[in-house]
Amino acid sequence: MNFERLFDFLEILNKNNSKEWMDEHRSQYETVKADYVNWLEDLDLKLSKIDEDYYSSSGKKAINRINNNLLYHPNKPTYKDHFGAGLDKRPKTGDFYIHLGIDEIFVAGGFYKPKSEYLKSIREAIDYNGDEFKDIINSKTFRNHFGGLMEDVDQLKTAPKGFSQNHKHIDLLRLKSFAAMKPFERKDVLAEDFKNKVIETYRAMLPFRRYLNKAVTV
């Protein structure tokens, strides 16, 4: 995978962010995209051998559209400044997300601002066995890779409906997102062992994602 070419394309696109420019350079985009899709498919195959419950998908299904949704965000540029892809995307569960951008590069997973029904299920799981969840997010492996949960600026200031303010896991019950993220630098992506680092990150996040996915599907 030629990640240097991928970043070069994003840099140029960011400076010429218009449909007219993209139409003229569509073949360049398709070349970069196809290269990344192949890389994702090989990663998908390797991850499927790690987790018996892994939900496999093609690289074409994993990769996100590079167009911004201007219907809901009319002030955004026409195209994104990154390539995003989600693997292990079983319906109604949190996926494993890879973000390769000009300014931000990270691997993340879990539930970021989930639907109210999923949030309710996660809170019920924490109410039932929050000690298990805390053991996962406080483990050495999880801390070393992710530092903790992603910051949730939208968390509640009081207890959610149906839960006591004195609940032993009130710090978790107030959250509206349950996600973890590991940042990378561009030099990490350009290194030969980047795929191995992504696989290592997947392994480290697996107990966390399994807990959350079980919470919303049981």
N, C-alpha and C positions, 0 to 999 in steps of 0.2 A: 504494500500500500504506500503510495506516494503522498504522505501527509503534507510535505512541504508544498506540493502543488495545490493541495486542498486549501491550505492557509493563504497561499498566494492568490487563489481565486477569490476567496472571501475578502481579502484586502482590496482587490480591484473592484469587486462588486460593491463594496461599501462606499467606494468613492464615485461609483457610477450607478447609483441605486435607482434604476428606472426600467420599465418594461421594454423600452426601445433598446437600451443597451443589452439587456438579457436576450432579447430576440436575435440580436446580431451575434451574440456569443453563446448561443444555446448549445452548440456542439461542445464547447469547452466545459460548460456546466455538466452536460451529460457524461462526458469522459470522467470528470472528477466524481460525479455521483455513482457511476458504475463501478469505479475502483473501490469506493467506500462500501457500496452494497456487497461486493465480493468479500471485503474484509469482515463485514458484519456477519455474513453467512458462515464464514469459517469460525468466527467467535461463537455464533449460535450453536454450531456443532460441538465445539469444545465445552461450552457451558452445559449442554444437554447430557454430557457424560459425567458431570459433577453432581447434578441434582436429579433424582429419579422423578420428581414432580415438575421438572422444567417444562415449560410450554414453548415449544419451538415455533419459530416463524421465519419466513424468508426475509432476506435483507431489504427487499422492496417494501414489505409490510412494516419492517422495523423503522426504516428511515422516515422522518417527518418531512412535510412539505416545507420548502424554503420560502414560500410566500407567507407574508404576514396576513392575518385575517383583518382586512381593512373595514369590514362591515361593523365589527365591534370595536376596533381600534383604528379609526380613520386617520389619526395623527402619526401613526407609525410609518416608517419607510416601507416601500413596496416589498422588499426582501429582507430576510433576517440576516444577521451578521454571524450566523453559526449554522452548523449542521447538527441536528438533534436526532437521536434514535432511541427507541424503547424496545428492549428485549424481555423475554419471559412475560409476555403480555396476555396472560390468561384473563378472560373477561371477568370484570368485577373484582379485580385484585390490583395491587400496586405493581408497577413494572420496574425494570432496572434500566435507568436512563443514562445515556452518554451524551455529553454536550461539548462539542468542539467549536469554540468561537474565537473571534479576534481578541476579545478582552477577557473572556471567561472560558475556562476548561475545567470540567468536573464530571464525576460519576456520582449519581444519586439514586435513591430508591425509597420506597415507602409510599406514604399518602400526603401530598402537599395540597392543603385546602380541599379535602375530600367532600363528597356529597354529604348532606346531613345524615342520611341513613347509614353511611359508612362510619362517619364520626360517632354516631350513637353506638354502633356495634363495637367500635374500638374502646370507647369509654366503658361500656358494659364489661368487656373483657378485662380491662384494667381494674374495674371494681371487683371482679371475681378473682383474678390472680395477677394483680399488679406487681407482686414481688418477683414473679418470673420475668416480667418485662423489664423491671429495674435491674435484675441480674444481667440481662442481655445488654442493656445500654451502658451499664457500669463495668462490663467485663473489660479486661485489658486489651483484648483484640479489637473490640468495638471502639474503645477510647483511642487506641493507637492509630486507627485508620480514619476515624471521623470526628474525634474530639468530643462527641456527644451528639444530641439531636440538633438539627438545624434550628436556628433562632426563629421563634414564632412571635412576630410583633403584634399579631392580631389575637393573641390569647386572651381569655376572659380575665377580668379582674376579680370576679366572684366565682362561686361554685356554679357549675352548669345545673340546669333544672333537674331535680330528682336526686341530687347528690349533696351530702353535707359539707359545709365549709371546713369541718374538722376531719374530713376523710384523710386517711393516712397517705393517699396518693393524689391529694388535691393539686399538687404541682403538675401532674400529668393530665389530670382530668380537665384542667383549664385550657389545655392546648387545643388548637384548631388544625394543626398540622402535625403529622408524625412522619418525619422524613430525615434521612441522613445523607450527607454529601461529603465527598472527598475531592478536594481541588488538586489540579495538576498544572504544571507549567508547559509551555510549548516544547521545551527541550525534552520533557518526558514523553510527549507524543511522538517526537521525531526519533526517539531512541528505539533500538531494535526490540527491546523487551516490553514495549508499551502494552501489547496484548496480554502478556503475562501479568502485568500490573493490574489490568482491568479484571482479569480472571481472579487474581488474589483479592481484589476489592469485592467481587461478587461473593466469594467464599466468606469473607468477613461480615458481609451484610446479610447473609442467608438466614441466620437465626432471627434477626430483627424482622425481616420481610415475612418469614414463615409465621411468626407470631401475629403480625398484623393481618396477613392474608387469611389466616384461620379465624381471626376475630370477625371478619366481614363475610365469611362464607359459611360458618357453622350455624 
